[in-house]
C-alpha cells in the first residue's frame, strides 16, 4: 500500500469531550512520529493548536503565521 504524505483533519476533536480529544491528539502525534507525514489540521481549539509545530490563523480573509 502506498504511503500518503499528508493527513488533512478538519476539526478532528470538535465534538469530543476533553479526555477523548486528548486521546485523539495523542494518536495523531504518534501517527506523525511514525510516518513523518505532514498533518494539516483545522481547529478552533487553541489548546489543540498549541500542540502544532506551525500555526496559521485565518482572519479577515487573510492567512497569517503565528
N, C-alpha and C positions, 0 to 999 in steps of 0.2 A: 504494500500500500504506500502510495506517495505521501510524503510529509507536506503539510500545508504550512507555509511560513508565517501566516497571520491568523490571529483569532480576533474577530470582531464581537464585542459584547455590549449590547445596548441595555443599560440598567440591569445587570445580572443579579443585583441584590435588592432591586426596587420594592418588591412586595414581601420581603422576608423580615423576620424579627432579627434583632441584633446578633443573637447567637448563631443562627443559621447563615446570616450574611457573612459573619466572620469565617465560618466553615467553608463557604463557597470561595471567599477570597483566599483562604489558605490553599484550597485546591488549585485555584488559578495561579498562585505563586509557585506551587510545586510543578505545575504544567510548564510554566515559564522556565523554571530552573532546569527541568529535564530536557526541554526541547529547544530552548533559546529562541523560541518564536517571538515575534512582535505581537503584543496584545494592545489592541485599540479598544478602549472602553469608554462608554458614555455613562456619567453618573452625576447626580445632584448631591450626593453624599460626600462632604468634604473629608470625612474620616477615610472613606474608600479612596478618594483621590490622593490623599496623603501617602498612600502605600505605593504610588506610582513613581517611576524613575523620572518621568517628564509629565508635566501637566499643562494643558492649554485650556483657556477659558473662552467661551463664545459669549460676546457681549456686544449688543448693538449691531449685530451682523458681522462683527469682526472677530477673528481668532487671534488671541494673544497668549504668548508663552508666559507662564508664571515662574 
